Amino acid sequence: MRLKLIVALFAGGVAISSSAFAHEPSHTAMLSNTCNGCHGTDGASAGFNPTVGGTPQTYIIDQMKKFKSGERPSTIMGRLAKAYSDDEIAAIASYYSTHKYVLAKQETDPAKVARGKEIHKERCEKCHEDNGRSGDDGGTIAGQWKDYLKITFQEFREKKREMPKKMAAKIAGEGPLSDADIDALIDFYASQK
């Protein structure tokens, strides 16, 4: 009887232990957890910082490498990116690319949205398809936080961050965008649902 009790307790302990381990996050999820504090759970930002969940893996890898090398300016990301190996960056990018992209809910000005839509169609649509939801070279800009978009445009205009070649050629070829044009584009992208 006593042996049966010991065997039953041992088997129960193994079953509980294996069940507990089955719910532990993977190494990749654990690496990605360090990003959630700023970019939100599963990369769905709750404000200011960009949403990275649902972003193409190649874009995340490219941007992380730019942060790591110092090519892309940052306050925090450059220091964080240096802590990851290329394999870890690829794993984090893969993890976030599989999650759903969540559009930020924020107030926008209907007049600016209408003007921004015109500018988008004239200048941005070829690269930032589906109103900024997809594109070959750029990250997803539809539904990103307005503050993040403002900083991004500012970095491009002040040459703190190199504009992608296609974007630079398009903007240079058609003349610079005014502050009002940029505000309109920001409201247009922020308005996407």
C-alpha positions as CSV (number, residue, x, y, z in Angstrom):
1,M,0.0,0.0,0.0
2,R,2.8,2.4,1.0
3,L,4.6,1.7,-2.3
4,K,1.5,2.4,-4.3
5,L,1.1,5.7,-2.5
6,I,4.7,6.7,-3.2
7,V,4.3,5.8,-6.9
8,A,1.1,7.7,-7.1
9,L,2.6,10.8,-5.5
10,F,5.7,10.6,-7.7
11,A,3.6,10.2,-10.9
12,G,1.4,13.1,-9.8
13,G,4.4,15.3,-9.2
14,V,5.9,14.5,-12.6
15,A,2.6,15.2,-14.2
16,I,2.3,18.6,-12.5
17,S,5.9,19.5,-13.1
18,S,5.7,18.6,-16.8
19,S,2.5,20.6,-17.1
20,A,4.1,23.6,-15.5
21,F,7.1,23.4,-17.9
22,A,4.7,23.2,-20.9
23,H,3.5,26.7,-20.1
24,E,6.9,28.3,-19.7
25,P,7.6,30.8,-22.5
26,S,10.1,29.9,-25.2
27,H,13.6,31.4,-25.3
28,T,12.4,33.7,-28.2
29,A,9.4,34.8,-26.2
30,M,11.6,35.5,-23.2
31,L,13.9,37.6,-25.4
32,S,10.9,39.5,-26.8
33,N,9.6,40.2,-23.3
34,T,12.3,42.8,-22.9
35,C,10.6,44.7,-25.8
36,N,7.1,44.6,-24.4
37,G,7.8,47.3,-21.8
38,C,8.0,50.0,-24.5
39,H,6.3,48.3,-27.5
40,G,3.4,46.7,-25.7
41,T,2.4,43.1,-25.2
42,D,3.0,41.1,-28.4
43,G,4.3,44.4,-29.9
44,A,0.9,46.3,-29.7
45,S,2.1,49.6,-28.4
46,A,-0.1,51.4,-25.8
47,G,1.2,54.8,-26.8
48,F,4.1,56.8,-28.3
49,N,6.5,54.0,-29.2
50,P,5.8,52.2,-32.5
51,T,3.8,49.1,-32.7
52,V,6.1,46.3,-33.9
53,G,3.7,43.3,-33.7
54,G,2.8,42.3,-37.3
55,T,5.7,44.1,-38.8
56,P,7.6,42.2,-41.5
57,Q,10.5,40.3,-40.1
58,T,13.0,41.7,-42.6
59,Y,12.1,45.2,-41.6
60,I,12.6,44.6,-37.9
61,I,16.0,42.9,-38.6
62,D,17.1,45.8,-40.7
63,Q,16.1,48.4,-38.2
64,M,17.6,46.5,-35.2
65,K,20.9,46.3,-37.1
66,K,20.8,50.0,-37.8
67,F,20.2,50.7,-34.1
68,K,23.0,48.3,-33.2
69,S,25.5,50.0,-35.6
70,G,24.4,53.5,-34.6
71,E,23.2,54.2,-38.2
72,R,19.7,54.9,-36.9
73,P,19.5,57.4,-34.0
74,S,17.9,56.5,-30.8
75,T,17.8,57.2,-27.1
76,I,17.5,53.6,-25.9
77,M,17.2,51.2,-28.8
78,G,20.9,51.5,-29.8
79,R,22.0,50.4,-26.4
80,L,19.5,47.6,-26.3
81,A,20.3,46.3,-29.8
82,K,24.0,46.0,-29.0
83,A,23.1,43.4,-26.4
84,Y,21.6,41.0,-29.0
85,S,23.4,38.7,-31.4
86,D,22.3,38.6,-35.0
87,D,20.6,35.2,-34.3
88,E,18.7,36.7,-31.3
89,I,17.6,39.7,-33.4
90,A,16.3,37.4,-36.1
91,A,14.4,35.4,-33.5
92,I,12.8,38.5,-32.0
93,A,11.9,39.7,-35.5
94,S,10.4,36.4,-36.3
95,Y,8.4,36.4,-33.0
96,Y,6.9,39.9,-33.6
97,S,6.2,39.3,-37.3
98,T,3.8,36.5,-36.4
99,H,1.6,38.6,-34.2
100,K,-1.3,40.7,-35.2
101,Y,-0.7,44.4,-36.0
102,V,-2.9,46.5,-33.8
103,L,-3.7,50.0,-35.0
104,A,-3.6,52.8,-32.4
105,K,-6.8,54.5,-31.6
106,Q,-6.3,58.3,-31.5
107,E,-8.0,61.5,-32.5
108,T,-7.4,63.0,-35.9
109,D,-8.6,66.1,-37.8
110,P,-10.9,65.2,-40.7
111,A,-9.6,68.1,-42.8
112,K,-5.9,67.0,-42.3
113,V,-6.9,63.4,-43.0
114,A,-8.4,64.4,-46.4
115,R,-5.3,66.5,-47.3
116,G,-3.0,63.7,-46.1
117,K,-4.8,61.2,-48.3
118,E,-4.2,63.3,-51.3
119,I,-0.5,63.7,-50.5
120,H,-0.2,59.9,-49.8
121,K,-1.7,59.1,-53.2
122,E,0.6,61.6,-55.0
123,R,3.9,60.8,-53.2
124,C,3.8,57.8,-50.9
125,E,1.4,55.1,-52.2
126,K,3.8,53.3,-54.4
127,C,6.0,52.3,-51.5
128,H,3.5,52.5,-48.6
129,E,0.7,50.5,-50.1
130,D,-2.8,50.0,-48.7
131,N,-2.7,53.4,-47.0
132,G,0.5,52.6,-45.2
133,R,-0.3,49.1,-44.1
134,S,2.3,47.4,-46.3
135,G,5.3,48.1,-48.5
136,D,8.6,46.6,-49.6
137,D,11.0,48.9,-47.9
138,G,9.1,50.6,-45.1
139,G,7.6,49.5,-41.9
140,T,3.9,49.7,-41.3
141,I,2.9,53.3,-40.8
142,A,-0.9,53.0,-40.9
143,G,-2.2,53.3,-37.3
144,Q,1.1,54.2,-35.7
145,W,1.1,56.7,-32.9
146,K,1.2,60.4,-34.1
147,D,4.0,61.3,-31.8
148,Y,6.2,58.5,-33.2
149,L,5.4,59.5,-36.8
150,K,6.3,63.2,-36.0
151,I,9.6,62.2,-34.6
152,T,10.3,60.0,-37.6
153,F,9.5,62.8,-40.1
154,Q,11.6,65.2,-38.0
155,E,14.6,62.9,-38.0
156,F,14.4,62.5,-41.8
157,R,14.0,66.3,-42.3
158,E,16.9,67.2,-40.0
159,K,19.0,64.4,-41.6
160,K,19.5,62.7,-38.2
161,R,18.3,59.6,-39.9
162,E,18.9,58.6,-43.5
163,M,15.8,58.5,-45.6
164,P,15.4,55.3,-47.7
165,K,16.7,56.0,-51.2
166,K,13.3,55.6,-52.9
167,M,11.7,58.0,-50.4
168,A,14.5,60.6,-50.8
169,A,14.3,60.5,-54.6
170,K,10.5,60.9,-54.5
171,I,10.6,63.8,-52.1
172,A,13.5,65.5,-53.8
173,G,12.0,65.1,-57.2
174,E,8.7,66.8,-56.2
175,G,9.9,69.4,-53.8
176,P,10.0,69.4,-50.0
177,L,6.9,68.8,-48.0
178,S,5.7,71.7,-45.9
179,D,5.1,71.4,-42.1
180,A,1.3,71.4,-42.9
181,D,1.8,68.6,-45.5
182,I,3.6,66.5,-42.9
183,D,1.0,67.1,-40.3
184,A,-1.7,66.1,-42.8
185,L,0.1,62.9,-43.7
186,I,0.6,62.1,-40.0
187,D,-3.2,62.5,-39.3
188,F,-4.0,60.5,-42.4
189,Y,-1.8,57.5,-41.3
190,A,-3.0,57.8,-37.7
191,S,-6.6,57.7,-38.8
192,Q,-6.4,54.3,-40.4
193,K,-8.7,51.7,-38.8
